[in-house]
Amino acid sequence: MQVAGAPEAASEQKREDAQVLASEEEDKKTTAEKNEPAQKPEPKKRSTIPTPPTNDLWMSIPALGLYDNYVTNSAAESAMDYGAIKLPHSGFPWQDNANTYIAAHRLGWPGTASHHQFYNLPLLAKGDVIYLGDVNGTTYTYEVTEFKEITPDETWVTTPKPGRDMVSLQTCIETFGDYWTMGPNWYVRYIVQADRVSVDVAE
């Protein structure tokens, strides 16, 4: 008995049968159907991000050793003495095309979350990750893409950019290109911008 050859022969017969069936199906098609390109499955649409019931926001930047820092939604400079603030006119991460604009002190105040909060912001590099989280437990992940140095009156940097979901982080530096002289003037604003790469909605 040639047992070893039997499965091969059976397999070959199945292939031939399948080819005949496929050929018959093709013959039944009209000329238009034959020329019609194969339909690709529709890409999965991104599920809608649930809007949280409050505007509470948390920030983590592993490269700076910052984890679960609470971000206050306030424009008051006095609020920044206690930790990072999000400018109220800027968007939230759960909104489309938002430029979530967050500012914090370089030195800050000992005993508060502001103490050295953005001291090492100039050390962030392209590709570093920033996480924002909301009260629903949704996590928004961003990767650093660019850096800017501007004067305090250049408010254009806070505006949203069409087609981009981003976060901007701002702190003060002494002057252009001088990242490590700690005052006393703080003439320039140093900005790190990052683009959103994923959204993880809590189950």
C-alpha positions in Angstrom: 0.0 0.0 0.0 1.2 3.5 -0.8 -0.2 5.2 2.3 2.2 8.2 2.0 0.9 9.1 -1.4 -2.8 8.9 -0.6 -3.4 12.2 1.2 -1.4 14.0 -1.5 -3.6 12.5 -4.2 -6.8 13.4 -2.4 -5.6 16.9 -1.8 -4.8 17.3 -5.4 -8.3 16.1 -6.4 -9.9 18.7 -4.0 -7.8 21.5 -5.6 -8.9 20.5 -9.1 -12.6 20.4 -8.0 -12.3 23.8 -6.4 -10.7 25.3 -9.5 -13.6 23.9 -11.7 -16.2 25.4 -9.3 -14.5 28.7 -9.3 -14.3 28.7 -13.1 -18.0 27.9 -13.4 -18.9 30.8 -10.9 -16.7 33.2 -13.0 -18.5 32.1 -16.2 -21.9 33.0 -14.6 -20.8 36.6 -14.0 -21.7 39.4 -16.4 -18.9 41.5 -18.0 -19.6 44.4 -15.6 -19.3 42.1 -12.6 -16.0 40.7 -13.9 -14.5 44.1 -14.3 -15.8 45.4 -10.9 -12.9 45.7 -8.4 -13.1 43.5 -5.3 -14.8 45.4 -2.5 -12.6 46.1 0.4 -14.1 45.8 3.9 -14.9 49.2 5.4 -12.4 50.3 8.0 -13.7 50.2 11.5 -14.9 53.6 12.7 -13.4 54.9 15.9 -15.9 54.6 18.7 -17.1 57.9 20.0 -15.2 59.2 23.0 -17.7 59.5 25.9 -17.9 63.1 27.3 -17.1 62.9 31.0 -19.5 64.4 33.5 -16.9 66.8 34.9 -13.9 68.7 33.4 -11.4 67.0 35.8 -8.1 66.2 34.1 -4.9 64.4 35.1 -1.5 64.5 33.5 1.4 62.0 33.5 4.7 62.5 31.8 7.0 59.5 32.5 10.1 61.2 31.1 9.8 63.9 33.7 8.8 61.6 36.5 5.3 63.2 36.7 2.4 60.9 37.4 -1.3 61.6 37.9 -0.8 65.4 38.4 -4.2 67.1 38.7 -4.7 69.9 36.2 -7.0 72.8 37.2 -9.2 74.4 34.6 -8.3 78.0 35.4 -6.6 81.0 33.8 -5.6 82.5 37.2 -1.9 82.7 37.7 -2.5 82.2 41.4 -4.0 78.8 40.6 -0.6 77.8 39.0 1.1 78.2 42.4 -0.6 75.0 43.4 -0.1 73.0 40.3 -0.6 72.9 36.5 -3.5 74.7 34.9 -5.4 74.2 31.7 -6.4 77.5 30.0 -10.2 77.5 30.1 -10.6 78.7 26.4 -8.6 75.7 25.2 -10.2 72.4 24.3 -10.4 69.2 26.3 -8.9 66.0 25.0 -12.4 64.4 24.5 -13.2 67.2 22.0 -12.4 67.0 18.3 -9.4 69.1 17.0 -8.6 70.3 20.6 -5.4 72.0 21.5 -5.4 71.2 25.3 -3.2 74.0 26.6 -1.5 73.3 30.0 0.9 75.6 31.8 3.0 75.1 35.0 5.9 76.7 36.9 9.6 75.8 36.5 10.3 76.5 40.2 6.9 76.7 41.8 6.4 76.5 45.6 7.8 73.8 48.0 5.0 71.7 49.5 2.7 72.1 46.5 2.3 70.2 43.2 3.8 73.3 41.5 7.2 72.7 43.0 9.6 72.0 40.1 6.6 70.7 38.1 7.9 71.7 34.7 11.5 72.3 35.8 12.8 69.7 33.2 10.3 70.5 30.5 13.2 71.5 28.1 14.5 68.0 28.4 11.5 66.4 26.6 12.4 65.0 23.2 10.4 64.1 20.1 8.6 60.8 20.6 8.3 61.2 24.4 4.9 60.3 25.7 2.3 62.5 27.5 -0.8 60.9 29.0 -4.0 62.8 29.9 -6.9 61.2 31.8 -10.4 62.1 32.5 -12.9 61.2 35.3 -14.4 58.4 33.1 -11.0 56.6 33.2 -10.3 57.3 29.5 -6.6 57.7 28.7 -5.4 60.0 25.9 -1.9 59.3 24.7 0.2 61.9 22.9 3.7 61.9 21.4 5.9 65.0 21.4 6.3 66.4 17.9 7.6 70.0 18.2 8.9 72.8 20.4 8.4 76.6 20.3 9.9 79.6 22.1 7.7 82.7 22.1 7.1 86.0 23.9 4.2 86.2 26.5 2.0 88.1 24.1 2.0 85.5 21.4 -1.3 83.9 22.2 -1.7 82.3 18.7 0.0 79.3 20.1 -3.1 78.4 22.2 -5.4 78.2 19.2 -6.5 74.8 17.9 -5.1 73.4 14.6 -7.6 71.9 12.1 -7.2 68.2 11.8 -5.0 67.9 14.9 -5.8 66.5 18.3 -2.9 67.9 20.5 -1.7 69.0 23.8 0.6 72.0 24.4 2.7 72.3 27.6 4.0 75.7 28.6 6.6 77.0 31.1 8.9 80.0 31.4 12.6 80.3 30.5 14.8 83.3 31.1 15.3 84.2 27.4 15.5 82.6 24.0 17.7 79.6 24.0 18.5 79.9 27.7 16.8 77.0 29.5 18.8 76.8 32.7 19.1 80.3 34.1 16.3 80.4 36.7 15.1 83.9 36.5 14.7 86.6 37.6 13.0 87.8 34.4 11.5 84.8 32.7 11.1 86.7 29.4 10.2 83.8 27.2 7.6 81.0 27.1 8.8 77.5 26.2 6.2 75.3 24.6 6.2 71.5 24.0 3.5 70.3 21.6 2.4 66.7 21.2 -0.1 64.9 18.9 -2.6 62.4 20.0 -1.8 58.8 18.9 -4.4 56.8 20.8 -7.4 56.9 23.0 -8.2 54.1 25.5 -11.7 54.2 26.7 -12.3 52.5 30.1 -14.5 49.4 29.9 
